[in-house]
Amino acid sequence: METKFILFSGKGGVGKTSMASTTAVHYGDQGKKTLIVTTDPAANLSDVFEQEIGHKITKINGVENLHAMEINPDKATEEYKERSLAPMRELFDEDLIKVAEEQLSGPCTEEMAAFDKFIDFMDTDEYEVVIFDTAPTGHTIRLLELPVDWSKHIEASSKGSGQTCMGPVALIQDSKKKYDDAINKLRDFSRTDFVFVMQPEQTSLEETIRSSEDLEDIGIKTTRVIVNGLIPNEEAINPFFKKKIDRQQMYVAKAKESFPHISIQTMELFDSELKGVEMFRKSGSKLFKGSGQDE
C-alpha cells in the first residue's frame, strides 16, 4: 500500500482548514485509514472537529477511519533536540553536550524541527491518506525549501568547522536520506496532491499563482485549486449579491485560465459555520460531486 499525501496551502483565512477537514472526512467515510495533521500554529482542528486533539494522534469521533494531530511547535522543537542529542549523551562529556545544546537553540532548529515532524508523517505506511493543513503559503514554501538549503549547508559545514546551526554535522547527517525521500514523494504527483485554497478575489488569485510558481521552482506541482467562499447562485435575485456573484465568477474563470491543466473546484458559502463532522460531510458532498476522487 502506497500512502497518498494531500497538502492544503493558501493565504491565511481562505478556508484551508475547512477544506482539509472536509477532505479528511470524505476519505475516512470512503473506508480509507486517514490522518489529518496541521502544521499551522494558528490552526484549530480541535475547534472545527469539536473535540480536544492537541500534539498527539487522536481518533476523530463519528468517523471510523479518521485520526488527527495538531503539531505544537514548542513540543516539536524539544522532541527534535532530544532526538538529536540522545546518541551523544552516552558518548561525550557534559561540556560537549552543553555546546551541542547551545547550537540547537537557534531559529533554524525550530524550522528543522517543524520539517522533521512533517516528514515523520511523510515516512509512514500506517495510513492510506495523510492530509496536511499547512501554515500560510510563505511559511509552507520556506519549510519545503529547507532540505535544499540544508543539504548545501551540511556540505559546506562538513568541509569547514563541522558545525551547523542545527548542531554538529555528524548529529544530523543520518537524517539526510529521510529528508531526501520526503522531498521525492512531494515531487511525485502520482502520490502527492498539492492543493491551493483561494478566495474569489484578485489578491488571493495573484498569491496562488505566485506561490504555485515558487513551488514549481523546487519541483513540486500544483495539482488542484479550490475557489472557496462563493455566494450561491440563488442569491442573484438581490442586485447587490448579483453583482458580487458576477465578480466572483470572473475570478473563477481567471483561475481556470491561469491553471488550464489542473482541476479547479468551487465551494459555496454555507448559511451556518463549517464545523463538525456532519457539516464536513455536507461540504464534501459538494466538493467531491462528480470529481472522480472517491477512489
C-alpha positions as CSV (number, residue, x, y, z in Angstrom):
1,M,0.0,0.0,0.0
2,E,1.4,3.4,-1.0
3,T,0.3,6.3,1.1
4,K,-1.4,9.2,-0.6
5,F,-0.4,12.7,0.6
6,I,-2.6,15.8,0.2
7,L,-1.2,19.2,1.2
8,F,-3.5,22.2,1.6
9,S,-2.0,25.7,1.3
10,G,-3.0,29.3,0.7
11,K,-3.2,32.7,2.4
12,G,-4.4,32.9,6.0
13,G,-8.2,33.0,6.2
14,V,-9.1,31.4,2.9
15,G,-10.5,28.2,4.4
16,K,-7.6,25.8,4.3
17,T,-8.6,24.1,7.5
18,S,-12.2,23.7,6.4
19,M,-11.3,22.2,3.0
20,A,-8.6,19.9,4.5
21,S,-11.1,18.7,7.2
22,T,-13.8,18.2,4.5
23,T,-11.4,16.1,2.5
24,A,-10.3,14.1,5.6
25,V,-13.9,13.2,6.5
26,H,-14.5,12.3,2.8
27,Y,-11.7,9.8,2.7
28,G,-12.4,8.4,6.2
29,D,-16.0,7.8,5.1
30,Q,-14.7,6.0,2.0
31,G,-13.1,3.5,4.3
32,K,-9.6,4.7,3.9
33,K,-7.4,5.0,7.0
34,T,-6.8,8.7,7.1
35,L,-4.7,11.1,9.1
36,I,-5.1,14.9,9.1
37,V,-2.2,16.9,10.5
38,T,-1.9,20.6,10.9
39,T,1.5,22.3,10.7
40,D,-0.1,25.8,11.3
41,P,0.3,27.1,14.9
42,A,-2.9,29.2,14.3
43,A,-4.9,26.3,13.0
44,N,-7.8,24.9,15.1
45,L,-8.6,21.3,14.3
46,S,-9.8,20.9,17.9
47,D,-12.4,23.7,17.3
48,V,-13.6,22.5,13.9
49,F,-13.9,18.9,14.9
50,E,-15.4,20.0,18.2
51,Q,-13.1,17.8,20.4
52,E,-9.7,18.0,22.0
53,I,-6.9,16.9,19.7
54,G,-3.5,18.5,20.5
55,H,0.1,17.3,20.0
56,K,-0.9,13.6,19.7
57,I,-2.6,11.4,17.2
58,T,-6.3,11.4,18.2
59,K,-9.3,9.4,16.9
60,I,-12.0,11.7,15.4
61,N,-15.4,10.9,16.9
62,G,-18.0,9.9,14.3
63,V,-15.6,8.9,11.5
64,E,-14.5,5.3,11.7
65,N,-11.2,5.7,9.9
66,L,-10.1,9.3,10.7
67,H,-7.4,10.5,13.1
68,A,-5.9,14.0,13.6
69,M,-3.0,15.8,15.2
70,E,-2.1,19.4,15.9
71,I,1.7,19.8,15.8
72,N,2.8,22.0,18.7
73,P,5.9,23.9,17.5
74,D,7.5,24.1,21.0
75,K,7.0,20.4,21.7
76,A,8.2,19.5,18.3
77,T,11.4,21.5,18.9
78,E,12.0,19.9,22.2
79,E,11.5,16.4,20.7
80,Y,13.8,17.2,17.8
81,K,16.5,18.5,20.2
82,E,16.3,15.4,22.4
83,R,16.3,13.0,19.5
84,S,19.4,14.8,18.1
85,L,21.2,14.8,21.5
86,A,20.3,11.3,22.7
87,P,23.1,9.5,20.8
88,M,25.7,11.9,22.2
89,R,24.8,11.6,25.8
90,E,26.4,8.1,26.2
91,L,29.5,9.1,24.2
92,F,30.5,12.6,25.2
93,D,31.1,14.5,28.4
94,E,28.7,17.2,29.8
95,D,30.7,20.1,28.4
96,L,30.3,18.9,24.8
97,I,26.6,18.2,25.3
98,K,26.2,21.8,26.5
99,V,27.9,23.1,23.4
100,A,25.6,21.0,21.2
101,E,22.5,22.2,23.2
102,E,23.6,25.8,22.5
103,Q,23.9,25.1,18.8
104,L,20.4,23.6,18.8
105,S,18.9,26.8,20.2
106,G,18.8,28.9,17.1
107,P,15.8,29.7,14.9
108,C,16.8,27.3,12.2
109,T,16.5,24.5,14.7
110,E,12.8,25.4,15.1
111,E,12.4,25.4,11.4
112,M,14.1,22.0,11.1
113,A,12.0,20.6,14.0
114,A,8.8,21.5,12.2
115,F,10.1,19.9,9.0
116,D,11.3,16.9,10.9
117,K,7.9,16.3,12.4
118,F,6.3,16.9,9.0
119,I,8.4,14.3,7.3
120,D,7.8,11.8,10.1
121,F,4.3,11.6,8.6
122,M,5.7,11.5,5.0
123,D,7.6,8.4,6.1
124,T,4.6,6.5,7.3
125,D,2.9,3.5,5.8
126,E,0.3,3.2,8.6
127,Y,-2.2,5.4,6.8
128,E,-3.7,5.2,3.3
129,V,-4.2,9.0,3.1
130,V,-2.3,11.7,5.0
131,I,-3.6,15.2,4.8
132,F,-1.6,18.3,5.8
133,D,-3.3,21.5,6.8
134,T,-0.3,23.8,6.4
135,A,0.7,27.2,7.6
136,P,0.1,30.2,5.3
137,T,1.7,29.8,2.0
138,G,5.0,31.7,2.5
139,H,5.8,29.7,5.6
140,T,5.0,26.4,3.9
141,I,7.2,27.2,0.9
142,R,10.0,28.1,3.2
143,L,9.5,24.8,5.0
144,L,9.7,22.8,1.7
145,E,12.8,24.7,0.6
146,L,14.6,23.7,3.8
147,P,16.1,20.4,2.6
148,V,17.7,22.1,-0.3
149,D,19.3,24.8,1.9
150,W,20.0,22.1,4.5
151,S,22.0,19.9,2.1
152,K,24.1,22.8,0.9
153,H,24.7,23.9,4.5
154,I,25.7,20.4,5.6
155,E,28.1,20.0,2.7
156,A,29.8,23.4,3.3
157,S,30.0,22.8,7.1
158,S,31.4,19.3,6.7
159,K,34.3,20.8,4.8
160,G,34.8,23.6,7.4
161,S,34.1,23.6,11.1
162,G,31.9,20.5,11.1
163,Q,29.2,22.6,12.9
164,T,25.8,23.8,11.7
165,C,23.2,25.9,13.3
166,M,21.3,22.7,14.0
167,G,24.3,21.1,15.7
168,P,27.4,19.1,14.6
169,V,27.2,17.6,11.1
170,A,27.6,14.1,12.4
171,L,24.5,14.5,14.6
172,I,22.1,15.2,11.7
173,Q,23.7,13.8,8.5
174,D,21.9,10.5,9.1
175,S,18.6,12.3,8.6
176,K,19.5,13.4,5.0
177,K,18.2,10.3,3.3
178,K,14.9,10.6,5.1
179,Y,14.6,14.3,4.1
180,D,15.5,13.5,0.5
181,D,12.9,10.7,0.4
182,A,10.3,13.0,1.7
183,I,11.0,15.7,-1.0
184,N,11.0,13.0,-3.7
185,K,7.5,12.0,-2.5
186,L,6.4,15.6,-2.6
187,R,7.6,15.9,-6.2
188,D,5.8,12.7,-7.2
189,F,2.4,13.9,-8.3
190,S,1.1,10.3,-8.6
191,R,1.4,10.2,-4.8
192,T,1.1,13.8,-3.7
193,D,-1.6,16.3,-4.3
194,F,-0.7,19.9,-3.6
195,V,-3.9,21.9,-3.3
196,F,-4.2,25.7,-3.1
197,V,-7.3,27.2,-1.5
198,M,-8.2,30.7,-2.5
199,Q,-11.0,33.2,-2.3
200,P,-12.6,34.6,-5.5
201,E,-10.6,37.8,-5.2
202,Q,-7.7,39.4,-7.2
203,T,-5.1,39.4,-4.3
204,S,-5.9,35.8,-3.5
205,L,-5.6,34.7,-7.1
206,E,-2.3,36.6,-7.5
207,E,-0.8,34.9,-4.4
208,T,-2.0,31.5,-5.6
209,I,-0.3,32.0,-9.0
210,R,2.9,33.3,-7.4
211,S,3.1,30.5,-4.8
212,S,2.4,27.9,-7.4
213,E,5.3,29.2,-9.5
214,D,7.5,29.2,-6.3
215,L,6.7,25.5,-5.7
216,E,7.4,24.7,-9.4
217,D,10.9,26.1,-8.9
218,I,11.6,23.4,-6.3
219,G,10.0,20.7,-8.4
220,I,6.5,20.5,-6.7
221,K,3.5,20.7,-9.0
222,T,0.2,22.2,-8.0
223,T,-2.5,19.6,-8.7
224,R,-5.7,21.3,-7.7
225,V,-7.1,24.7,-6.8
226,I,-10.2,25.2,-4.7
227,V,-12.0,28.6,-5.0
228,N,-13.8,28.9,-1.7
229,G,-16.4,31.2,-0.4
230,L,-18.7,31.6,-3.4
231,I,-22.1,33.2,-2.9
232,P,-24.8,30.7,-4.0
233,N,-26.4,31.5,-7.4
234,E,-29.9,31.5,-5.9
235,E,-29.0,34.7,-4.1
236,A,-28.6,36.5,-7.5
237,I,-32.2,37.8,-7.2
238,N,-30.8,40.5,-5.0
239,P,-29.0,43.2,-7.1
240,F,-26.2,43.5,-4.6
241,F,-25.5,39.8,-4.5
242,K,-25.9,39.5,-8.3
243,K,-23.0,42.0,-8.7
244,K,-20.9,40.1,-6.2
245,I,-21.7,36.8,-7.8
246,D,-20.7,38.0,-11.2
247,R,-17.4,39.3,-9.9
248,Q,-16.7,36.1,-8.1
249,Q,-17.4,34.1,-11.2
250,M,-15.0,36.3,-13.1
251,Y,-12.2,35.2,-10.7
252,V,-13.3,31.5,-11.1
253,A,-12.8,32.0,-14.8
254,K,-9.5,33.7,-14.3
255,A,-8.3,30.8,-12.1
256,K,-9.3,28.4,-14.8
257,E,-7.3,30.5,-17.3
258,S,-4.3,30.6,-15.0
259,F,-4.3,26.9,-14.3
260,P,-5.6,25.4,-17.6
261,H,-4.2,21.9,-16.9
262,I,-5.4,21.2,-13.4
263,S,-8.7,20.8,-11.6
264,I,-10.4,23.9,-10.4
265,Q,-13.0,23.1,-7.7
266,T,-15.5,25.6,-6.2
267,M,-17.1,25.7,-2.8
268,E,-20.1,27.9,-1.9
269,L,-20.7,29.6,1.4
270,F,-23.0,27.8,3.8
271,D,-25.7,29.5,5.9
272,S,-24.0,28.1,9.1
273,E,-20.5,27.8,10.4
274,L,-18.5,25.0,8.7
275,K,-17.5,22.8,11.7
276,G,-18.4,19.4,12.9
277,V,-18.3,16.0,11.1
278,E,-21.8,16.3,9.7
279,M,-21.1,19.8,8.2
280,F,-17.9,18.4,6.7
281,R,-19.9,15.6,5.1
282,K,-22.3,18.2,3.7
283,S,-19.5,20.3,2.3
284,G,-17.8,17.1,1.0
285,S,-20.9,16.1,-1.0
286,K,-20.5,19.4,-2.9
287,L,-16.7,19.5,-3.2
288,F,-16.3,15.9,-4.5
289,K,-19.5,15.7,-6.6
290,G,-18.5,14.4,-9.9
291,S,-14.8,14.9,-9.2
292,G,-13.7,11.3,-9.6
293,Q,-11.9,11.5,-6.3
294,D,-13.9,8.8,-4.5
295,E,-11.3,6.2,-5.4
